[in-house]
Amino acid sequence: MNEQIPVVREVDRGTARLMPDIDRERAWLLTVDEAPQSYVDLDEPTHLEFEYTRRLAHVVDTCADEGAPLDLLHLGGGALTLPRYAAVTRPGSRQDVVEFDRGLLDLVAEQLPLPDGSGIALHAADARAWIDAAPADSADLLIADVFGGSRVPAQVTSVEYAQAAERVLRPGGIYAANLADSAPFAFLGSQLATFAAVFAELAVIAEPAVLRGRRFGNVLLLASHAPLDTAALARRTSADPFPARVEDGAPLRRLMGSATPVADADAQASPEPPGGAFSIG
């Protein structure tokens, strides 16, 4: 049984808590203001507790030849679950992690240190400012898991932002974003329209109950100029403990509906989740 004690600290955007998993020796749950942010097992970085993180890992696994090193840019850091995963499954990868909350970044670096030679560089910076200034053609995979509290900030939802992401990605690179919405999918529809205005190929991954509008939940948005390996993603996501569906083509057009691309001037944050949607209770 894990005898570690919880760590509680005020960070830039609230109260962060690192709570040990009583069943795993060096595993921790990170929350900020009671909202779950990350789960990390320091002894087994490939153990992924959160379903949306598992789905992002499937994108990491299928975006290039197995084990090949990549250049990854992560917008949003949390406890660095996915960077740790990629460092193990794709050794030699170069990874930049951009996290706005410097206090949170310091807490994670202090309490959940990265192994030597991980290839992971941490940056306390604003995600939009970073992507606007990042070098062109510098990333194979750009993963956006950017939340202000429980909402995706408006500044990472616009056409201008999508164009900046496209510029940073190499030809054939993939953009993957963790979003959250529910029926009638006004936010998700606007994001599909926005990224369709910039990228040739789109797909989403989500649990069937979310896609059917039965509940609020995470939706992964994928965008690229190269065909996405939706068949491989579908095989992996359907085998998860909580299976998900991969949708592209006509189902995406139905989700998009009459939505139009969103510019910086009109961009809005994702909707506030209903009470208890992301609770850990």
Summary of the structure (lengths in Angstrom):
residues: 281
radius of gyration: 17.7
end to end distance: 20.9
largest distance: 53.7
contacts: 925
relative contact order: 0.13
helix: 30%
strand: 28%
